[in-house]
């Protein structure tokens, strides 16, 4: 097993990653939640377009819709847990990426 495989295995063995995968599976197999997530993503696109074309009144309306959907999703405890774990795992991965980049830079510059 090479070092990349070891790193991937150690990340996958983290309890937070295991729980994130469980929640991800549950969310992906829940039509109501998926519908809300898709609705949220569609509104996000509208928000970006409204902001890009300087349509601030429209942007504010879309933002209100978006905030309502987020509130609905966050009222489900496992969705909130999922989002927190996703943020946590993304931070871990970002730190690993930064460390790898730093090590590569050190090898190149020394």
PDB file as gemmi writes it, atoms N, CA and C in Angstrom:
CRYST1    1.000    1.000    1.000  90.00  90.00  90.00 P 1                      
ATOM      1  N   UNK A   1       0.851  -1.175   0.000  1.00  0.00           N  
ATOM      2  CA  UNK A   1       0.000   0.000   0.000  1.00  0.00           C  
ATOM      3  C   UNK A   1       0.898   1.240   0.000  1.00  0.00           C  
ATOM      4  N   UNK A   2       0.643   2.139  -0.951  1.00  0.00           N  
ATOM      5  CA  UNK A   2       1.469   3.347  -1.023  1.00  0.00           C  
ATOM      6  C   UNK A   2       0.962   4.415  -0.058  1.00  0.00           C  
ATOM      7  N   UNK A   3       1.692   5.503   0.038  1.00  0.00           N  
ATOM      8  CA  UNK A   3       1.355   6.540   1.013  1.00  0.00           C  
ATOM      9  C   UNK A   3       0.015   7.210   0.712  1.00  0.00           C  
ATOM     10  N   UNK A   4      -0.341   7.320  -0.552  1.00  0.00           N  
ATOM     11  CA  UNK A   4      -1.635   7.908  -0.911  1.00  0.00           C  
ATOM     12  C   UNK A   4      -2.771   7.022  -0.403  1.00  0.00           C  
ATOM     13  N   UNK A   5      -2.637   5.729  -0.610  1.00  0.00           N  
ATOM     14  CA  UNK A   5      -3.661   4.795  -0.133  1.00  0.00           C  
ATOM     15  C   UNK A   5      -3.771   4.836   1.391  1.00  0.00           C  
ATOM     16  N   UNK A   6      -2.628   4.944   2.059  1.00  0.00           N  
ATOM     17  CA  UNK A   6      -2.635   5.019   3.529  1.00  0.00           C  
ATOM     18  C   UNK A   6      -3.345   6.289   4.000  1.00  0.00           C  
ATOM     19  N   UNK A   7      -3.079   7.387   3.325  1.00  0.00           N  
ATOM     20  CA  UNK A   7      -3.715   8.654   3.687  1.00  0.00           C  
ATOM     21  C   UNK A   7      -5.223   8.568   3.490  1.00  0.00           C  
ATOM     22  N   UNK A   8      -5.643   8.031   2.353  1.00  0.00           N  
ATOM     23  CA  UNK A   8      -7.076   7.888   2.070  1.00  0.00           C  
ATOM     24  C   UNK A   8      -7.728   6.977   3.101  1.00  0.00           C  
ATOM     25  N   UNK A   9      -7.061   5.886   3.425  1.00  0.00           N  
ATOM     26  CA  UNK A   9      -7.608   4.961   4.419  1.00  0.00           C  
ATOM     27  C   UNK A   9      -7.722   5.620   5.790  1.00  0.00           C  
ATOM     28  N   UNK A  10      -6.718   6.387   6.166  1.00  0.00           N  
ATOM     29  CA  UNK A  10      -6.780   7.038   7.476  1.00  0.00           C  
ATOM     30  C   UNK A  10      -7.882   8.092   7.525  1.00  0.00           C  
ATOM     31  N   UNK A  11      -8.110   8.784   6.421  1.00  0.00           N  
ATOM     32  CA  UNK A  11      -9.203   9.756   6.362  1.00  0.00           C  
ATOM     33  C   UNK A  11     -10.545   9.030   6.447  1.00  0.00           C  
ATOM     34  N   UNK A  12     -10.683   7.952   5.680  1.00  0.00           N  
ATOM     35  CA  UNK A  12     -11.941   7.194   5.689  1.00  0.00           C  
ATOM     36  C   UNK A  12     -12.218   6.538   7.040  1.00  0.00           C  
ATOM     37  N   UNK A  13     -11.190   6.314   7.840  1.00  0.00           N  
ATOM     38  CA  UNK A  13     -11.356   5.703   9.160  1.00  0.00           C  
ATOM     39  C   UNK A  13     -11.778   6.707  10.236  1.00  0.00           C  
ATOM     40  N   UNK A  14     -11.733   7.987   9.927  1.00  0.00           N  
ATOM     41  CA  UNK A  14     -12.149   8.987  10.903  1.00  0.00           C  
ATOM     42  C   UNK A  14     -13.638   8.815  11.207  1.00  0.00           C  
ATOM     43  N   UNK A  15     -14.019   8.849  12.491  1.00  0.00           N  
ATOM     44  CA  UNK A  15     -15.441   8.691  12.824  1.00  0.00           C  
ATOM     45  C   UNK A  15     -16.326   9.755  12.173  1.00  0.00           C  
ATOM     46  N   UNK A  16     -15.794  10.966  12.019  1.00  0.00           N  
ATOM     47  CA  UNK A  16     -16.570  12.042  11.391  1.00  0.00           C  
ATOM     48  C   UNK A  16     -16.848  11.743   9.922  1.00  0.00           C  
ATOM     49  N   UNK A  17     -15.866  11.160   9.248  1.00  0.00           N  
ATOM     50  CA  UNK A  17     -16.045  10.819   7.833  1.00  0.00           C  
ATOM     51  C   UNK A  17     -17.038   9.672   7.701  1.00  0.00           C  
ATOM     52  N   UNK A  18     -16.944   8.691   8.575  1.00  0.00           N  
ATOM     53  CA  UNK A  18     -17.894   7.575   8.549  1.00  0.00           C  
ATOM     54  C   UNK A  18     -19.319   8.074   8.765  1.00  0.00           C  
ATOM     55  N   UNK A  19     -19.490   8.948   9.747  1.00  0.00           N  
ATOM     56  CA  UNK A  19     -20.824   9.492  10.028  1.00  0.00           C  
ATOM     57  C   UNK A  19     -21.312  10.349   8.865  1.00  0.00           C  
ATOM     58  N   UNK A  20     -20.413  11.127   8.276  1.00  0.00           N  
ATOM     59  CA  UNK A  20     -20.774  11.958   7.129  1.00  0.00           C  
ATOM     60  C   UNK A  20     -21.279  11.084   5.983  1.00  0.00           C  
ATOM     61  N   UNK A  21     -20.618   9.968   5.749  1.00  0.00           N  
ATOM     62  CA  UNK A  21     -21.052   9.047   4.685  1.00  0.00           C  
ATOM     63  C   UNK A  21     -22.425   8.456   4.984  1.00  0.00           C  
ATOM     64  N   UNK A  22     -22.672   8.125   6.253  1.00  0.00           N  
ATOM     65  CA  UNK A  22     -23.991   7.603   6.639  1.00  0.00           C  
ATOM     66  C   UNK A  22     -25.079   8.638   6.370  1.00  0.00           C  
ATOM     67  N   UNK A  23     -24.815   9.855   6.809  1.00  0.00           N  
ATOM     68  CA  UNK A  23     -25.803  10.926   6.617  1.00  0.00           C  
ATOM     69  C   UNK A  23     -25.981  11.248   5.144  1.00  0.00           C  
ATOM     70  N   UNK A  24     -24.890  11.233   4.392  1.00  0.00           N  
ATOM     71  CA  UNK A  24     -24.943  11.498   2.957  1.00  0.00           C  
ATOM     72  C   UNK A  24     -25.831  10.470   2.265  1.00  0.00           C  
ATOM     73  N   UNK A  25     -25.661   9.222   2.639  1.00  0.00           N  
ATOM     74  CA  UNK A  25     -26.472   8.150   2.072  1.00  0.00           C  
ATOM     75  C   UNK A  25     -27.948   8.355   2.408  1.00  0.00           C  
ATOM     76  N   UNK A  26     -28.217   8.705   3.663  1.00  0.00           N  
ATOM     77  CA  UNK A  26     -29.603   8.936   4.072  1.00  0.00           C  
ATOM     78  C   UNK A  26     -30.215  10.109   3.304  1.00  0.00           C  
ATOM     79  N   UNK A  27     -29.474  11.193   3.221  1.00  0.00           N  
ATOM     80  CA  UNK A  27     -29.979  12.386   2.538  1.00  0.00           C  
ATOM     81  C   UNK A  27     -30.196  12.109   1.050  1.00  0.00           C  
ATOM     82  N   UNK A  28     -29.250  11.409   0.428  1.00  0.00           N  
ATOM     83  CA  UNK A  28     -29.375  11.109  -1.002  1.00  0.00           C  
ATOM     84  C   UNK A  28     -30.553  10.201  -1.310  1.00  0.00           C  
ATOM     85  N   UNK A  29     -30.983   9.408  -0.332  1.00  0.00           N  
ATOM     86  CA  UNK A  29     -32.105   8.492  -0.548  1.00  0.00           C  
ATOM     87  C   UNK A  29     -33.430   9.036  -0.020  1.00  0.00           C  
ATOM     88  N   UNK A  30     -33.451  10.311   0.363  1.00  0.00           N  
ATOM     89  CA  UNK A  30     -34.657  10.932   0.878  1.00  0.00           C  
ATOM     90  C   UNK A  30     -35.150  11.952  -0.151  1.00  0.00           C  
ATOM     91  N   UNK A  31     -36.235  11.603  -0.836  1.00  0.00           N  
ATOM     92  CA  UNK A  31     -36.735  12.446  -1.931  1.00  0.00           C  
ATOM     93  C   UNK A  31     -37.110  13.855  -1.462  1.00  0.00           C  
ATOM     94  N   UNK A  32     -37.745  13.970  -0.315  1.00  0.00           N  
ATOM     95  CA  UNK A  32     -38.175  15.282   0.171  1.00  0.00           C  
ATOM     96  C   UNK A  32     -36.971  16.190   0.420  1.00  0.00           C  
ATOM     97  N   UNK A  33     -35.947  15.642   1.031  1.00  0.00           N  
ATOM     98  CA  UNK A  33     -34.747  16.444   1.295  1.00  0.00           C  
ATOM     99  C   UNK A  33     -34.049  16.788  -0.010  1.00  0.00           C  
ATOM    100  N   UNK A  34     -33.946  15.828  -0.913  1.00  0.00           N  
ATOM    101  CA  UNK A  34     -33.312  16.093  -2.205  1.00  0.00           C  
ATOM    102  C   UNK A  34     -34.057  17.160  -2.984  1.00  0.00           C  
ATOM    103  N   UNK A  35     -35.382  17.117  -2.935  1.00  0.00           N  
ATOM    104  CA  UNK A  35     -36.173  18.148  -3.615  1.00  0.00           C  
ATOM    105  C   UNK A  35     -35.863  19.531  -3.045  1.00  0.00           C  
ATOM    106  N   UNK A  36     -35.773  19.625  -1.701  1.00  0.00           N  
ATOM    107  CA  UNK A  36     -35.450  20.907  -1.064  1.00  0.00           C  
ATOM    108  C   UNK A  36     -34.040  21.356  -1.433  1.00  0.00           C  
ATOM    109  N   UNK A  37     -33.098  20.429  -1.455  1.00  0.00           N  
ATOM    110  CA  UNK A  37     -31.718  20.778  -1.830  1.00  0.00           C  
ATOM    111  C   UNK A  37     -31.651  21.257  -3.273  1.00  0.00           C  
ATOM    112  N   UNK A  38     -32.381  20.588  -4.154  1.00  0.00           N  
ATOM    113  CA  UNK A  38     -32.404  21.015  -5.560  1.00  0.00           C  
ATOM    114  C   UNK A  38     -33.062  22.381  -5.707  1.00  0.00           C  
ATOM    115  N   UNK A  39     -34.119  22.615  -4.946  1.00  0.00           N  
ATOM    116  CA  UNK A  39     -34.775  23.918  -4.954  1.00  0.00           C  
ATOM    117  C   UNK A  39     -33.803  24.997  -4.460  1.00  0.00           C  
ATOM    118  N   UNK A  40     -33.063  24.675  -3.404  1.00  0.00           N  
ATOM    119  CA  UNK A  40     -32.089  25.615  -2.853  1.00  0.00           C  
ATOM    120  C   UNK A  40     -31.002  25.936  -3.890  1.00  0.00           C  
ATOM    121  N   UNK A  41     -30.513  24.912  -4.564  1.00  0.00           N  
ATOM    122  CA  UNK A  41     -29.477  25.129  -5.587  1.00  0.00           C  
ATOM    123  C   UNK A  41     -29.992  25.988  -6.735  1.00  0.00           C  
ATOM    124  N   UNK A  42     -31.233  25.760  -7.150  1.00  0.00           N  
ATOM    125  CA  UNK A  42     -31.824  26.560  -8.231  1.00  0.00           C  
ATOM    126  C   UNK A  42     -31.933  28.023  -7.812  1.00  0.00           C  
ATOM    127  N   UNK A  43     -32.334  28.254  -6.579  1.00  0.00           N  
ATOM    128  CA  UNK A  43     -32.441  29.626  -6.082  1.00  0.00           C  
ATOM    129  C   UNK A  43     -31.061  30.259  -5.963  1.00  0.00           C  
ATOM    130  N   UNK A  44     -30.057  29.470  -5.557  1.00  0.00           N  
ATOM    131  CA  UNK A  44     -28.683  29.990  -5.501  1.00  0.00           C  
ATOM    132  C   UNK A  44     -28.260  30.505  -6.867  1.00  0.00           C  
ATOM    133  N   UNK A  45     -28.565  29.750  -7.916  1.00  0.00           N  
ATOM    134  CA  UNK A  45     -28.211  30.178  -9.276  1.00  0.00           C  
ATOM    135  C   UNK A  45     -28.918  31.486  -9.631  1.00  0.00           C  
ATOM    136  N   UNK A  46     -30.182  31.573  -9.265  1.00  0.00           N  
ATOM    137  CA  UNK A  46     -30.929  32.804  -9.535  1.00  0.00           C  
ATOM    138  C   UNK A  46     -30.331  33.981  -8.769  1.00  0.00           C  
ATOM    139  N   UNK A  47     -29.909  33.720  -7.524  1.00  0.00           N  
ATOM    140  CA  UNK A  47     -29.286  34.774  -6.720  1.00  0.00           C  
ATOM    141  C   UNK A  47     -28.008  35.274  -7.389  1.00  0.00           C  
ATOM    142  N   UNK A  48     -27.188  34.334  -7.850  1.00  0.00           N  
ATOM    143  CA  UNK A  48     -25.927  34.708  -8.498  1.00  0.00           C  
ATOM    144  C   UNK A  48     -26.205  35.527  -9.754  1.00  0.00           C  
ATOM    145  N   UNK A  49     -27.162  35.080 -10.558  1.00  0.00           N  
ATOM    146  CA  UNK A  49     -27.501  35.811 -11.783  1.00  0.00           C  
ATOM    147  C   UNK A  49     -28.048  37.199 -11.475  1.00  0.00           C  
ATOM    148  N   UNK A  50     -28.919  37.293 -10.490  1.00  0.00           N  
ATOM    149  CA  UNK A  50     -29.489  38.597 -10.135  1.00  0.00           C  
ATOM    150  C   UNK A  50     -28.399  39.546  -9.654  1.00  0.00           C  
ATOM    151  N   UNK A  51     -27.485  39.029  -8.865  1.00  0.00           N  
ATOM    152  CA  UNK A  51     -26.387  39.864  -8.373  1.00  0.00           C  
ATOM    153  C   UNK A  51     -25.462  40.259  -9.522  1.00  0.00           C  
ATOM    154  N   UNK A  52     -25.192  39.316 -10.407  1.00  0.00           N  
ATOM    155  CA  UNK A  52     -24.302  39.565 -11.553  1.00  0.00           C  
ATOM    156  C   UNK A  52     -24.863  40.664 -12.452  1.00  0.00           C  
ATOM    157  N   UNK A  53     -26.181  40.664 -12.630  1.00  0.00           N  
ATOM    158  CA  UNK A  53     -26.814  41.649 -13.499  1.00  0.00           C  
ATOM    159  C   UNK A  53     -27.353  42.845 -12.712  1.00  0.00           C  
ATOM    160  N   UNK A  54     -26.879  42.991 -11.476  1.00  0.00           N  
ATOM    161  CA  UNK A  54     -27.190  44.138 -10.628  1.00  0.00           C  
ATOM    162  C   UNK A  54     -28.700  44.335 -10.443  1.00  0.00           C  
ATOM    163  N   UNK A  55     -29.401  43.236 -10.241  1.00  0.00           N  
ATOM    164  CA  UNK A  55     -30.838  43.270  -9.984  1.00  0.00           C  
ATOM    165  C   UNK A  55     -31.048  43.030  -8.485  1.00  0.00           C  
ATOM    166  N   UNK A  56     -30.757  44.033  -7.695  1.00  0.00           N  
ATOM    167  CA  UNK A  56     -30.725  43.865  -6.243  1.00  0.00           C  
ATOM    168  C   UNK A  56     -32.095  43.558  -5.637  1.00  0.00           C  
ATOM    169  N   UNK A  57     -33.168  44.141  -6.164  1.00  0.00           N  
ATOM    170  CA  UNK A  57     -34.494  43.823  -5.640  1.00  0.00           C  
ATOM    171  C   UNK A  57     -34.815  42.342  -5.842  1.00  0.00           C  
ATOM    172  N   UNK A  58     -34.498  41.841  -7.022  1.00  0.00           N  
ATOM    173  CA  UNK A  58     -34.730  40.425  -7.314  1.00  0.00           C  
ATOM    174  C   UNK A  58     -33.833  39.549  -6.446  1.00  0.00           C  
ATOM    175  N   UNK A  59     -32.595  39.993  -6.277  1.00  0.00           N  
ATOM    176  CA  UNK A  59     -31.648  39.256  -5.432  1.00  0.00           C  
ATOM    177  C   UNK A  59     -32.193  39.132  -4.006  1.00  0.00           C  
ATOM    178  N   UNK A  60     -32.734  40.210  -3.463  1.00  0.00           N  
ATOM    179  CA  UNK A  60     -33.266  40.210  -2.102  1.00  0.00           C  
ATOM    180  C   UNK A  60     -34.430  39.222  -1.979  1.00  0.00           C  
ATOM    181  N   UNK A  61     -35.281  39.181  -2.997  1.00  0.00           N  
ATOM    182  CA  UNK A  61     -36.400  38.230  -2.981  1.00  0.00           C  
ATOM    183  C   UNK A  61     -35.896  36.785  -3.003  1.00  0.00           C  
ATOM    184  N   UNK A  62     -34.935  36.523  -3.880  1.00  0.00           N  
ATOM    185  CA  UNK A  62     -34.368  35.171  -3.941  1.00  0.00           C  
ATOM    186  C   UNK A  62     -33.680  34.802  -2.629  1.00  0.00           C  
ATOM    187  N   UNK A  63     -33.019  35.771  -2.018  1.00  0.00           N  
ATOM    188  CA  UNK A  63     -32.320  35.537  -0.762  1.00  0.00           C  
ATOM    189  C   UNK A  63     -33.314  35.150   0.335  1.00  0.00           C  
ATOM    190  N   UNK A  64     -34.473  35.795   0.364  1.00  0.00           N  
ATOM    191  CA  UNK A  64     -35.510  35.457   1.340  1.00  0.00           C  
ATOM    192  C   UNK A  64     -35.982  34.011   1.136  1.00  0.00           C  
ATOM    193  N   UNK A  65     -36.199  33.630  -0.131  1.00  0.00           N  
ATOM    194  CA  UNK A  65     -36.594  32.255  -0.436  1.00  0.00           C  
ATOM    195  C   UNK A  65     -35.518  31.271   0.015  1.00  0.00           C  
ATOM    196  N   UNK A  66     -34.281  31.606  -0.313  1.00  0.00           N  
ATOM    197  CA  UNK A  66     -33.132  30.764   0.042  1.00  0.00           C  
ATOM    198  C   UNK A  66     -33.038  30.592   1.552  1.00  0.00           C  
ATOM    199  N   UNK A  67     -33.140  31.680   2.287  1.00  0.00           N  
ATOM    200  CA  UNK A  67     -33.063  31.618   3.749  1.00  0.00           C  
ATOM    201  C   UNK A  67     -34.182  30.761   4.331  1.00  0.00           C  
ATOM    202  N   UNK A  68     -35.363  30.827   3.737  1.00  0.00           N  
ATOM    203  CA  UNK A  68     -36.480  29.999   4.198  1.00  0.00           C  
ATOM    204  C   UNK A  68     -36.211  28.517   4.005  1.00  0.00           C  
ATOM    205  N   UNK A  69     -35.653  28.179   2.864  1.00  0.00           N  
ATOM    206  CA  UNK A  69     -35.334  26.771   2.594  1.00  0.00           C  
ATOM    207  C   UNK A  69     -34.226  26.288   3.528  1.00  0.00           C  
ATOM    208  N   UNK A  70     -33.226  27.120   3.730  1.00  0.00           N  
ATOM    209  CA  UNK A  70     -32.139  26.762   4.645  1.00  0.00           C  
ATOM    210  C   UNK A  70     -32.704  26.506   6.032  1.00  0.00           C  
ATOM    211  N   UNK A  71     -33.616  27.357   6.478  1.00  0.00           N  
ATOM    212  CA  UNK A  71     -34.212  27.184   7.801  1.00  0.00           C  
ATOM    213  C   UNK A  71     -34.966  25.863   7.876  1.00  0.00           C  
ATOM    214  N   UNK A  72     -35.725  25.557   6.836  1.00  0.00           N  
ATOM    215  CA  UNK A  72     -36.452  24.283   6.804  1.00  0.00           C  
ATOM    216  C   UNK A  72     -35.490  23.105   6.894  1.00  0.00           C  
ATOM    217  N   UNK A  73     -34.414  23.172   6.136  1.00  0.00           N  
ATOM    218  CA  UNK A  73     -33.437  22.079   6.149  1.00  0.00           C  
ATOM    219  C   UNK A  73     -32.748  21.961   7.504  1.00  0.00           C  
ATOM    220  N   UNK A  74     -32.393  23.094   8.079  1.00  0.00           N  
ATOM    221  CA  UNK A  74     -31.693  23.079   9.364  1.00  0.00           C  
ATOM    222  C   UNK A  74     -32.607  22.702  10.532  1.00  0.00           C  
ATOM    223  N   UNK A  75     -33.912  22.730  10.309  1.00  0.00           N  
ATOM    224  CA  UNK A  75     -34.828  22.254  11.338  1.00  0.00           C  
ATOM    225  C   UNK A  75     -34.745  20.739  11.497  1.00  0.00           C  
ATOM    226  N   UNK A  76     -34.183  20.075  10.497  1.00  0.00           N  
ATOM    227  CA  UNK A  76     -33.955  18.634  10.587  1.00  0.00           C  
ATOM    228  C   UNK A  76     -32.589  18.418  11.223  1.00  0.00           C  
ATOM    229  N   UNK A  77     -32.535  17.824  12.419  1.00  0.00           N  
ATOM    230  CA  UNK A  77     -31.262  17.721  13.160  1.00  0.00           C  
ATOM    231  C   UNK A  77     -30.146  17.049  12.380  1.00  0.00           C  
ATOM    232  N   UNK A  78     -30.454  16.014  11.621  1.00  0.00           N  
ATOM    233  CA  UNK A  78     -29.396  15.319  10.900  1.00  0.00           C  
ATOM    234  C   UNK A  78     -28.833  16.141   9.754  1.00  0.00           C  
ATOM    235  N   UNK A  79     -29.633  17.049   9.195  1.00  0.00           N  
ATOM    236  CA  UNK A  79     -29.121  17.923   8.135  1.00  0.00           C  
ATOM    237  C   UNK A  79     -28.129  18.916   8.735  1.00  0.00           C  
ATOM    238  N   UNK A  80     -28.468  19.451   9.897  1.00  0.00           N  
ATOM    239  CA  UNK A  80     -27.541  20.355  10.568  1.00  0.00           C  
ATOM    240  C   UNK A  80     -26.237  19.622  10.912  1.00  0.00           C  
ATOM    241  N   UNK A  81     -26.376  18.409  11.430  1.00  0.00           N  
ATOM    242  CA  UNK A  81     -25.187  17.605  11.740  1.00  0.00           C  
ATOM    243  C   UNK A  81     -24.375  17.352  10.469  1.00  0.00           C  
ATOM    244  N   UNK A  82     -25.058  17.033   9.382  1.00  0.00           N  
ATOM    245  CA  UNK A  82     -24.392  16.785   8.099  1.00  0.00           C  
ATOM    246  C   UNK A  82     -23.595  18.006   7.653  1.00  0.00           C  
ATOM    247  N   UNK A  83     -24.211  19.179   7.729  1.00  0.00           N  
ATOM    248  CA  UNK A  83     -23.532  20.396   7.286  1.00  0.00           C  
ATOM    249  C   UNK A  83     -22.321  20.703   8.168  1.00  0.00           C  
ATOM    250  N   UNK A  84     -22.459  20.488   9.471  1.00  0.00           N  
ATOM    251  CA  UNK A  84     -21.330  20.711  10.382  1.00  0.00           C  
ATOM    252  C   UNK A  84     -20.195  19.734  10.094  1.00  0.00           C  
ATOM    253  N   UNK A  85     -20.545  18.460   9.880  1.00  0.00           N  
ATOM    254  CA  UNK A  85     -19.516  17.458   9.562  1.00  0.00           C  
ATOM    255  C   UNK A  85     -18.863  17.747   8.216  1.00  0.00           C  
ATOM    256  N   UNK A  86     -19.656  18.179   7.254  1.00  0.00           N  
ATOM    257  CA  UNK A  86     -19.117  18.513   5.941  1.00  0.00           C  
ATOM    258  C   UNK A  86     -18.093  19.631   6.057  1.00  0.00           C  
ATOM    259  N   UNK A  87     -18.414  20.639   6.832  1.00  0.00           N  
ATOM    260  CA  UNK A  87     -17.486  21.740   7.061  1.00  0.00           C  
ATOM    261  C   UNK A  87     -16.222  21.242   7.764  1.00  0.00           C  
ATOM    262  N   UNK A  88     -16.392  20.417   8.777  1.00  0.00           N  
ATOM    263  CA  UNK A  88     -15.264  19.870   9.534  1.00  0.00           C  
ATOM    264  C   UNK A  88     -14.338  19.044   8.630  1.00  0.00           C  
ATOM    265  N   UNK A  89     -14.928  18.146   7.851  1.00  0.00           N  
ATOM    266  CA  UNK A  89     -14.136  17.284   6.961  1.00  0.00           C  
ATOM    267  C   UNK A  89     -13.458  18.118   5.875  1.00  0.00           C  
ATOM    268  N   UNK A  90     -14.158  19.104   5.338  1.00  0.00           N  
ATOM    269  CA  UNK A  90     -13.537  19.971   4.333  1.00  0.00           C  
ATOM    270  C   UNK A  90     -12.351  20.730   4.913  1.00  0.00           C  
ATOM    271  N   UNK A  91     -12.446  21.142   6.173  1.00  0.00           N  
ATOM    272  CA  UNK A  91     -11.310  21.796   6.828  1.00  0.00           C  
ATOM    273  C   UNK A  91     -10.130  20.838   6.979  1.00  0.00           C  
ATOM    274  N   UNK A  92     -10.406  19.599   7.359  1.00  0.00           N  
ATOM    275  CA  UNK A  92      -9.344  18.595   7.461  1.00  0.00           C  
ATOM    276  C   UNK A  92      -8.674  18.400   6.107  1.00  0.00           C  
ATOM    277  N   UNK A  93      -9.472  18.240   5.074  1.00  0.00           N  
ATOM    278  CA  UNK A  93      -8.919  18.038   3.735  1.00  0.00           C  
ATOM    279  C   UNK A  93      -8.122  19.254   3.271  1.00  0.00           C  
ATOM    280  N   UNK A  94      -8.610  20.442   3.598  1.00  0.00           N  
ATOM    281  CA  UNK A  94      -7.880  21.664   3.255  1.00  0.00           C  
ATOM    282  C   UNK A  94      -6.534  21.719   3.960  1.00  0.00           C  
ATOM    283  N   UNK A  95      -6.508  21.317   5.226  1.00  0.00           N  
ATOM    284  CA  UNK A  95      -5.251  21.295   5.979  1.00  0.00           C  
ATOM    285  C   UNK A  95      -4.275  20.280   5.391  1.00  0.00           C  
ATOM    286  N   UNK A  96      -4.796  19.126   5.000  1.00  0.00           N  
ATOM    287  CA  UNK A  96      -3.945  18.106   4.381  1.00  0.00           C  
ATOM    288  C   UNK A  96      -3.379  18.625   3.074  1.00  0.00           C  
ATOM    289  N   UNK A  97      -4.227  19.258   2.281  1.00  0.00           N  
ATOM    290  CA  UNK A  97      -3.776  19.815   0.995  1.00  0.00           C  
ATOM    291  C   UNK A  97      -2.680  20.852   1.218  1.00  0.00           C  
ATOM    292  N   UNK A  98      -2.900  21.735   2.199  1.00  0.00           N  
ATOM    293  CA  UNK A  98      -1.899  22.762   2.499  1.00  0.00           C  
ATOM    294  C   UNK A  98      -0.583  22.128   2.935  1.00  0.00           C  
ATOM    295  N   UNK A  99      -0.670  21.085   3.735  1.00  0.00           N  
ATOM    296  CA  UNK A  99       0.542  20.407   4.223  1.00  0.00           C  
ATOM    297  C   UNK A  99       1.293  19.745   3.072  1.00  0.00           C  
ATOM    298  N   UNK A 100       0.557  19.104   2.176  1.00  0.00           N  
ATOM    299  CA  UNK A 100       1.186  18.460   1.014  1.00  0.00           C  
ATOM    300  C   UNK A 100       1.855  19.503   0.135  1.00  0.00           C  
ATOM    301  N   UNK A 101       1.155  20.608  -0.128  1.00  0.00           N  
ATOM    302  CA  UNK A 101       1.735  21.680  -0.942  1.00  0.00           C  
ATOM    303  C   UNK A 101       2.995  22.239  -0.291  1.00  0.00           C  
ATOM    304  N   UNK A 102       2.958  22.403   1.012  1.00  0.00           N  
ATOM    305  CA  UNK A 102       4.120  22.914   1.738  1.00  0.00           C  
ATOM    306  C   UNK A 102       5.304  21.949   1.630  1.00  0.00           C  
ATOM    307  N   UNK A 103       5.030  20.672   1.788  1.00  0.00           N  
ATOM    308  CA  UNK A 103       6.089  19.655   1.679  1.00  0.00           C  
ATOM    309  C   UNK A 103       6.684  19.641   0.273  1.00  0.00           C  
ATOM    310  N   UNK A 104       5.835  19.756  -0.729  1.00  0.00           N  
ATOM    311  CA  UNK A 104       6.315  19.768  -2.114  1.00  0.00           C  
ATOM    312  C   UNK A 104       7.174  21.013  -2.352  1.00  0.00           C  
ATOM    313  N   UNK A 105       6.706  22.162  -1.883  1.00  0.00           N  
ATOM    314  CA  UNK A 105       7.480  23.402  -2.018  1.00  0.00           C  
ATOM    315  C   UNK A 105       8.844  23.275  -1.343  1.00  0.00           C  
ATOM    316  N   UNK A 106       8.866  22.674  -0.150  1.00  0.00           N  
ATOM    317  CA  UNK A 106      10.137  22.490   0.559  1.00  0.00           C  
ATOM    318  C   UNK A 106      11.088  21.586  -0.220  1.00  0.00           C  
ATOM    319  N   UNK A 107      10.549  20.525  -0.811  1.00  0.00           N  
ATOM    320  CA  UNK A 107      11.392  19.597  -1.583  1.00  0.00           C  
ATOM    321  C   UNK A 107      11.949  20.290  -2.830  1.00  0.00           C  
ATOM    322  N   UNK A 108      11.123  21.096  -3.464  1.00  0.00           N  
ATOM    323  CA  UNK A 108      11.547  21.775  -4.682  1.00  0.00           C  
ATOM    324  C   UNK A 108      12.576  22.853  -4.383  1.00  0.00           C  
ATOM    325  N   UNK A 109      12.362  23.598  -3.311  1.00  0.00           N  
ATOM    326  CA  UNK A 109      13.222  24.745  -3.002  1.00  0.00           C  
ATOM    327  C   UNK A 109      14.475  24.380  -2.218  1.00  0.00           C  
ATOM    328  N   UNK A 110      14.615  23.161  -1.785  1.00  0.00           N  
ATOM    329  CA  UNK A 110      15.809  22.762  -1.014  1.00  0.00           C  
ATOM    330  C   UNK A 110      16.693  21.833  -1.801  1.00  0.00           C  
TER     331      UNK A 110                                                      
END                                                                             
